[in-house]
């Protein structure tokens, strides 16, 4: 007999407790191999394809597309064993035996056993069972995928209270039995799905309660219950569109709220003449080779400034009541995507030159916009660079990316009147804003950091002393 294995939603990254089902990649009855992706989920950090560590036949799926599941909740069940492998092998497929292998234990795509996916979906109908027992149907979340030989009669419910009885008389609610649905015909399932009919509310007329096509057609011909009038909204009550704070938007909201709750932040800013920085970038790009971005030059200036002021590359350990200065700069940068604002992290940024930084920024931005960032790409940052100038604004007061200690904000670089060498001139001016955790340093340190950054922007030769 095949052994039914339950695969639960794994931990997909640091601090992630739930994920939303975006798209199922397999159906009930499909044959899967070890490490084959079975569902695409969206966490608060990224879109991830989740591979199944078991090979065999999918007997149940838990959760519809668009629903959220907590880490550890059942995702699918898979029938694993020699019997399942034999059924598949009988179809002439060499992949059947591989499909019945026990799991690898891997939970993320790209790790472990490398098996190709089956060329097409195959459904297995176990022999020697009645029609209801042969029904393989996706069960609702938390319900095992097993059909009993006979559906037991429901126990009589206690007599309702008078008030409850009156309410039931006004709007009777259909009783939806728990458990899988005794239906084997895909045509019956499709007919019900296309017409929005819940098969769990039907009692089948076939053997052992099997739901037949005639049962579905009879239910569709039945008159719909009278609608219960809905009370008008209370005068003065707010009416509008309600958007759930979940997924990426919910994670951003929680992180920003936590930053405001826990970090006593302060902001200082300065205008800087970026004319020489822009000229230096043009000269670098004129010699050929990969183009160097303004963001990469600003990032290199930041890593040099953090070497001088390491207080700002730190975090606060509240449990130990200590400031932890970090040895490496893992530089986060804000990137706007269709899913919202994300902050990919460039590891060991202090060891990179502007060319390497440009390449890494470009790579991570492209992955972010495609929605394929791994959770590891979005965690572990120690300092964040936020170029909100791309939105056409001059200044802002950034909110620190918790649990970091500081964030540098950069506005747009635009021509402005500026006193240069004692005379009024039109120069390329940018506003720089530094928000910092006042627990890790005082205003003198923050001002020194920001002034060093501004000096390097105005005169890139200053940066050469730190290279």
C-alpha positions as CSV (number, residue, x, y, z in Angstrom):
1,X,0.0,0.0,0.0
2,X,1.3,3.5,-0.8
3,X,2.2,5.6,2.2
4,X,0.5,9.1,2.3
5,X,3.1,11.8,3.2
6,X,2.0,15.3,4.2
7,X,4.2,18.1,3.0
8,X,3.9,21.3,5.1
9,X,4.7,24.9,4.2
10,X,8.4,25.2,5.1
11,X,10.2,28.2,6.6
12,X,11.2,30.3,3.6
13,X,13.4,32.8,5.2
14,X,14.3,34.9,8.3
15,X,11.3,36.0,10.3
16,X,8.7,34.8,7.8
17,X,5.7,33.3,9.4
18,X,3.2,33.0,6.5
19,X,2.9,32.9,2.7
20,X,0.1,33.5,0.2
21,X,-0.7,30.9,-2.4
22,X,-0.2,32.6,-5.8
23,X,-0.5,29.6,-8.2
24,X,-0.7,25.9,-7.9
25,X,1.7,24.1,-10.2
26,X,0.2,20.6,-9.8
27,X,-3.3,19.2,-9.5
28,X,-4.8,16.4,-7.4
29,X,-4.0,13.1,-9.2
30,X,-0.7,14.4,-10.8
31,X,2.5,12.4,-10.5
32,X,5.3,14.4,-9.0
33,X,9.0,13.7,-8.6
34,X,11.3,14.6,-5.8
35,X,12.1,18.3,-5.7
36,X,9.5,19.2,-8.3
37,X,8.0,22.7,-7.6
38,X,4.3,22.2,-6.7
39,X,3.2,25.7,-5.7
40,X,4.2,29.3,-6.1
41,X,3.8,31.4,-3.0
42,X,4.4,35.1,-2.2
43,X,6.0,35.9,1.1
44,X,6.5,39.4,2.6
45,X,9.9,39.4,0.9
46,X,9.7,37.5,-2.4
47,X,7.9,35.2,-4.8
48,X,9.1,31.6,-4.3
49,X,8.4,28.3,-6.0
50,X,8.2,25.6,-3.3
51,X,9.5,22.1,-4.3
52,X,8.0,18.9,-2.7
53,X,10.5,16.6,-1.0
54,X,8.4,13.5,-1.9
55,X,7.8,11.7,-5.1
56,X,4.4,10.0,-5.8
57,X,0.8,10.9,-6.6
58,X,-0.8,14.2,-5.3
59,X,-3.8,13.2,-3.2
60,X,-4.8,16.5,-1.8
61,X,-4.1,20.2,-1.9
62,X,-4.7,22.5,1.0
63,X,-5.7,26.1,0.4
64,X,-7.0,28.0,-2.6
65,X,-5.1,30.5,-4.7
66,X,-5.1,33.8,-2.9
67,X,-5.3,32.4,0.6
68,X,-2.6,32.8,3.3
69,X,-1.1,29.8,5.1
70,X,1.1,29.9,8.2
71,X,4.5,28.2,8.2
72,X,4.0,24.6,9.2
73,X,0.5,24.3,7.7
74,X,-0.2,21.4,5.3
75,X,0.4,22.2,1.6
76,X,-0.2,18.9,-0.1
77,X,-0.3,15.1,0.6
78,X,1.5,12.7,-1.7
79,X,0.9,8.9,-1.9
80,X,4.4,7.4,-1.9
81,X,5.3,3.7,-2.3
82,X,5.8,0.7,-4.5
83,X,2.1,0.5,-5.4
84,X,2.0,4.0,-6.8
85,X,5.3,3.4,-8.6
86,X,4.0,0.2,-10.2
87,X,0.8,1.9,-11.4
88,X,2.9,4.6,-13.2
89,X,5.4,2.1,-14.5
90,X,2.5,0.1,-16.0
91,X,1.9,3.1,-18.3
92,X,5.4,2.6,-19.8
93,X,7.0,5.6,-18.1
94,X,10.5,5.2,-16.7
95,X,9.9,8.2,-14.6
96,X,7.2,6.4,-12.5
97,X,9.7,4.7,-10.2
98,X,11.5,8.0,-9.6
99,X,8.1,9.6,-8.8
100,X,7.7,7.3,-5.9
101,X,11.0,8.0,-4.3
102,X,10.9,9.3,-0.7
103,X,11.8,12.9,-0.1
104,X,15.0,14.8,-0.2
105,X,14.0,17.2,2.5
106,X,14.8,20.2,0.4
107,X,12.4,23.1,0.6
108,X,13.8,25.7,-1.9
109,X,14.2,25.5,-5.7
110,X,17.7,24.9,-6.9
111,X,18.9,22.7,-4.0
112,X,19.4,18.9,-3.9
113,X,18.2,16.3,-6.3
114,X,18.0,17.3,-9.9
115,X,15.1,15.5,-11.5
116,X,13.3,16.7,-14.7
117,X,9.6,17.3,-14.5
118,X,7.2,14.8,-16.1
119,X,6.3,15.6,-19.7
120,X,2.6,15.5,-19.0
121,X,0.3,15.1,-16.1
122,X,-0.9,11.6,-15.3
123,X,-3.7,10.6,-13.0
124,X,-3.8,7.3,-11.2
125,X,-7.1,5.5,-10.4
126,X,-6.4,2.9,-7.7
127,X,-8.2,-0.4,-8.6
128,X,-10.3,-2.5,-6.3
129,X,-12.3,0.2,-4.6
130,X,-15.8,1.5,-4.9
131,X,-16.6,4.7,-6.9
132,X,-16.7,6.9,-3.8
133,X,-13.4,5.5,-2.5
134,X,-11.7,6.1,-5.8
135,X,-12.6,9.8,-5.6
136,X,-9.4,11.8,-5.3
137,X,-10.3,15.4,-4.4
138,X,-8.5,18.4,-3.0
139,X,-9.5,18.8,0.6
140,X,-10.0,22.1,2.4
141,X,-7.3,23.3,4.6
142,X,-6.8,21.1,7.6
143,X,-9.0,18.2,6.3
144,X,-7.3,14.8,5.5
145,X,-7.7,13.6,1.9
146,X,-9.4,10.3,2.6
147,X,-12.9,9.2,1.6
148,X,-14.7,6.9,4.0
149,X,-16.4,3.8,2.7
150,X,-19.7,5.2,3.7
151,X,-20.7,8.7,4.7
152,X,-22.0,8.5,8.3
153,X,-25.2,10.2,9.1
154,X,-24.8,13.4,11.0
155,X,-25.6,13.3,14.7
156,X,-28.8,15.0,15.6
157,X,-28.2,18.6,16.7
158,X,-29.7,19.9,19.9
159,X,-32.9,21.9,19.6
160,X,-32.1,25.5,18.8
161,X,-33.0,28.3,21.1
162,X,-36.1,30.3,20.1
163,X,-34.1,33.3,18.9
164,X,-31.7,31.1,16.9
165,X,-34.7,29.2,15.4
166,X,-36.3,32.4,14.3
167,X,-33.1,33.6,12.7
168,X,-32.7,30.3,10.9
169,X,-36.2,30.6,9.6
170,X,-35.5,33.9,8.1
171,X,-32.1,32.9,6.5
172,X,-31.5,29.2,6.5
173,X,-27.8,28.5,6.0
174,X,-26.8,25.4,3.9
175,X,-25.0,22.7,5.9
176,X,-21.6,22.0,4.2
177,X,-20.2,18.7,5.4
178,X,-16.5,18.5,6.1
179,X,-14.1,16.2,4.3
180,X,-13.4,15.4,0.6
181,X,-16.2,15.2,-1.9
182,X,-17.2,11.8,-3.4
183,X,-16.9,12.7,-7.1
184,X,-14.7,11.1,-9.7
185,X,-15.8,12.7,-13.0
186,X,-13.8,15.7,-14.1
187,X,-16.8,16.8,-16.1
188,X,-18.9,17.0,-13.0
189,X,-16.2,19.0,-11.2
190,X,-15.9,21.4,-14.1
191,X,-19.7,21.8,-14.4
192,X,-19.9,22.7,-10.8
193,X,-16.9,25.0,-10.8
194,X,-18.0,26.9,-13.9
195,X,-21.4,27.6,-12.2
196,X,-20.0,28.5,-8.8
197,X,-21.6,25.4,-7.1
198,X,-20.0,24.0,-4.0
199,X,-20.0,20.2,-4.4
200,X,-19.7,19.8,-0.6
201,X,-23.3,21.0,-0.2
202,X,-24.7,18.2,-2.5
203,X,-25.8,14.6,-1.6
204,X,-24.9,12.3,-4.4
205,X,-27.4,9.8,-5.8
206,X,-24.8,7.3,-6.9
207,X,-23.3,4.3,-5.1
208,X,-22.0,5.3,-1.6
209,X,-23.2,8.8,-2.1
210,X,-21.2,9.4,-5.3
211,X,-22.1,12.8,-6.9
212,X,-23.3,12.3,-10.5
213,X,-23.8,14.8,-13.3
214,X,-27.6,14.6,-12.8
215,X,-27.1,15.8,-9.2
216,X,-25.2,18.9,-10.3
217,X,-27.7,19.7,-13.0
218,X,-30.6,19.3,-10.6
219,X,-28.9,21.6,-8.1
220,X,-28.4,24.2,-10.8
221,X,-32.1,24.1,-11.8
222,X,-33.3,24.5,-8.3
223,X,-34.5,28.1,-7.4
224,X,-32.0,30.2,-5.6
225,X,-32.9,31.0,-1.9
226,X,-34.4,34.4,-1.3
227,X,-31.8,37.0,-0.6
228,X,-31.8,38.4,3.0
229,X,-32.0,42.2,2.9
230,X,-28.9,43.9,4.2
231,X,-29.2,46.7,6.6
232,X,-28.3,50.2,5.3
233,X,-25.1,51.6,6.6
234,X,-25.3,53.8,9.7
235,X,-25.4,57.5,8.8
236,X,-22.0,59.1,9.0
237,X,-20.1,55.7,8.9
238,X,-17.1,55.7,6.6
239,X,-17.6,53.9,3.3
240,X,-14.8,53.1,1.0
241,X,-12.5,50.5,-0.5
242,X,-10.9,48.2,2.0
243,X,-7.4,46.9,1.1
244,X,-6.0,44.1,3.3
245,X,-2.6,45.0,4.8
246,X,-1.0,41.7,3.9
247,X,1.9,40.3,1.9
248,X,4.6,42.8,1.0
249,X,2.4,45.9,1.9
250,X,1.7,44.4,5.3
251,X,5.4,43.6,5.9
252,X,6.5,47.1,4.9
253,X,3.8,48.6,7.2
254,X,4.9,46.4,10.2
255,X,8.6,47.1,9.7
256,X,8.1,50.9,9.4
257,X,5.8,50.9,12.4
258,X,8.4,48.9,14.4
259,X,11.1,51.4,13.4
260,X,9.1,54.3,14.7
261,X,8.2,52.5,17.9
262,X,11.7,51.3,18.8
263,X,14.2,53.7,17.3
264,X,14.6,57.3,18.5
265,X,15.6,58.7,15.2
266,X,16.8,62.1,14.1
267,X,17.5,63.6,10.7
268,X,20.0,66.1,9.4
269,X,20.5,67.2,5.8
270,X,22.7,69.3,3.6
271,X,22.7,70.6,0.0
272,X,25.8,69.6,-2.0
273,X,27.2,70.7,-5.4
274,X,27.3,67.5,-7.4
275,X,28.7,69.1,-10.6
276,X,32.2,67.6,-10.1
277,X,30.8,64.1,-9.3
278,X,28.7,64.1,-12.5
279,X,31.8,65.2,-14.5
280,X,33.9,62.4,-12.9
281,X,31.2,59.8,-13.8
282,X,31.1,61.1,-17.4
283,X,34.9,60.8,-17.6
284,X,34.8,57.2,-16.2
285,X,32.2,56.1,-18.7
286,X,34.0,57.8,-21.6
287,X,36.9,55.4,-21.4
288,X,34.7,52.4,-22.3
289,X,33.7,49.3,-20.4
290,X,30.7,48.8,-18.2
291,X,28.8,52.0,-17.3
292,X,29.1,53.2,-13.8
293,X,25.9,54.5,-12.2
294,X,25.5,57.5,-9.9
295,X,24.1,55.2,-7.2
296,X,27.3,53.1,-7.4
297,X,29.5,56.2,-6.8
298,X,27.3,57.3,-3.9
299,X,27.5,53.7,-2.5
300,X,31.3,53.8,-2.7
301,X,31.3,57.2,-0.9
302,X,29.0,55.7,1.8
303,X,31.3,52.7,2.5
304,X,34.3,55.1,2.8
305,X,32.2,57.3,5.2
306,X,31.2,54.2,7.3
307,X,34.9,53.2,7.6
308,X,35.4,56.7,9.3
309,X,32.2,56.6,11.3
310,X,31.6,52.9,12.2
311,X,29.0,53.9,14.8
312,X,26.5,54.2,11.9
313,X,27.1,50.6,10.7
314,X,25.7,49.0,13.8
315,X,22.6,47.8,15.5
316,X,21.2,47.9,19.0
317,X,20.7,44.6,21.0
318,X,17.9,45.5,23.3
319,X,18.0,42.2,25.2
320,X,21.7,42.7,26.1
321,X,21.4,46.5,26.2
322,X,24.4,46.8,23.9
323,X,25.4,48.5,20.7
324,X,26.8,46.0,18.2
325,X,29.2,47.5,15.7
326,X,29.3,45.3,12.6
327,X,32.5,44.5,10.7
328,X,31.1,44.4,7.2
329,X,28.9,46.7,5.2
330,X,25.9,44.9,3.8
331,X,24.5,47.8,1.8
332,X,20.7,47.9,1.2
333,X,19.2,50.0,-1.5
334,X,15.6,50.9,-2.1
335,X,14.1,49.6,-5.3
336,X,10.6,50.3,-6.5
337,X,8.8,47.3,-8.1
338,X,5.3,46.5,-9.2
339,X,4.9,44.6,-5.9
340,X,6.0,47.6,-3.9
341,X,9.2,48.9,-2.3
342,X,11.8,46.3,-1.6
343,X,15.4,46.7,-0.2
344,X,17.9,44.2,-1.8
345,X,21.2,43.9,0.0
346,X,24.7,44.1,-1.6
347,X,26.9,41.9,0.6
348,X,30.4,43.1,1.5
349,X,29.9,46.4,-0.3
350,X,33.0,47.8,1.4
351,X,35.2,45.5,-0.7
352,X,33.7,46.5,-4.1
353,X,34.8,49.3,-6.5
354,X,32.2,51.4,-8.4
355,X,32.2,49.1,-11.4
356,X,31.4,46.0,-9.3
357,X,28.8,48.0,-7.3
358,X,27.1,49.1,-10.6
359,X,26.9,45.5,-11.8
360,X,25.5,44.2,-8.5
361,X,22.9,47.0,-8.3
362,X,21.8,46.3,-11.9
363,X,21.5,42.5,-11.2
364,X,19.5,42.8,-8.0
365,X,17.2,45.5,-9.5
366,X,16.4,43.2,-12.4
367,X,15.7,40.2,-10.2
368,X,13.6,42.4,-7.9
369,X,11.4,43.7,-10.7
370,X,10.9,40.1,-11.9
371,X,9.7,39.2,-8.4
372,X,12.4,36.5,-8.0
373,X,14.4,37.8,-5.2
374,X,15.3,35.1,-2.7
375,X,14.7,35.9,1.0
376,X,18.5,35.9,1.6
377,X,18.7,38.9,-0.9
378,X,16.4,40.9,1.3
379,X,17.8,40.3,4.8
380,X,21.0,41.1,6.8
381,X,21.5,44.7,5.7
382,X,23.6,47.0,7.9
383,X,23.1,50.4,6.2
384,X,20.6,51.6,3.5
385,X,21.0,54.0,0.6
386,X,17.7,55.4,-0.6
387,X,17.7,57.3,-3.9
388,X,14.3,58.9,-3.8
389,X,15.4,61.4,-6.4
390,X,14.2,59.0,-9.1
391,X,10.7,60.1,-8.1
392,X,11.5,63.7,-8.9
393,X,11.6,65.0,-5.3
394,X,14.4,67.0,-3.7
395,X,14.3,65.8,0.0
396,X,12.7,63.5,2.5
397,X,13.1,62.3,6.1
398,X,13.8,58.6,5.6
399,X,12.5,56.0,8.1
400,X,15.4,53.7,9.3
401,X,15.2,50.2,7.9
402,X,14.9,48.3,11.3
403,X,17.2,47.0,12.9
404,X,19.8,49.2,11.1
405,X,21.1,52.4,12.7
406,X,21.0,54.8,9.7
407,X,19.8,55.6,6.2
408,X,21.2,58.1,3.7
409,X,18.5,59.6,1.4
410,X,19.5,61.2,-1.9
411,X,17.2,63.7,-3.8
412,X,17.2,64.5,-7.5
413,X,20.3,66.2,-9.0
414,X,19.0,69.4,-10.7
415,X,20.5,72.7,-12.0
416,X,20.2,75.4,-9.4
417,X,21.8,78.8,-8.7
418,X,24.9,78.2,-6.5
419,X,27.7,80.3,-5.3
420,X,30.8,78.8,-6.8
421,X,34.3,80.2,-6.3
422,X,32.7,83.5,-5.1
423,X,30.4,83.9,-8.0
424,X,26.8,83.0,-8.7
425,X,26.6,80.1,-11.2
426,X,24.3,77.3,-12.3
427,X,25.4,74.1,-10.7
428,X,24.1,70.5,-10.3
429,X,22.8,70.5,-6.8
430,X,21.5,67.5,-4.7
431,X,20.1,67.4,-1.2
432,X,21.4,64.6,1.1
433,X,19.5,63.5,4.2
434,X,20.8,61.3,7.0
435,X,18.4,59.7,9.4
436,X,20.2,58.0,12.3
437,X,19.5,56.2,15.6
438,X,20.3,58.6,18.3
439,X,21.1,55.8,20.7
440,X,24.2,54.8,18.7
441,X,25.7,58.2,18.3
442,X,25.2,61.9,18.8
443,X,24.7,64.7,16.3
444,X,28.4,65.4,16.0
445,X,29.1,61.9,14.6
446,X,26.0,62.0,12.3
447,X,27.0,65.5,11.1
448,X,30.6,64.4,10.5
449,X,29.4,61.4,8.4
450,X,27.1,63.6,6.3
451,X,29.7,66.3,5.8
452,X,32.2,63.8,4.6
453,X,29.7,62.4,2.1
454,X,28.9,65.9,0.9
455,X,32.6,66.8,0.5
456,X,33.2,63.7,-1.6
457,X,30.2,64.6,-3.8
458,X,31.5,68.1,-4.3
459,X,35.1,67.1,-4.7
460,X,35.5,63.4,-5.6
461,X,39.3,63.7,-5.1
462,X,38.5,63.7,-1.4
463,X,37.4,60.1,-1.8
464,X,40.9,59.1,-3.1
465,X,42.3,59.4,0.4
466,X,40.0,56.6,1.6
467,X,40.7,54.2,-1.2
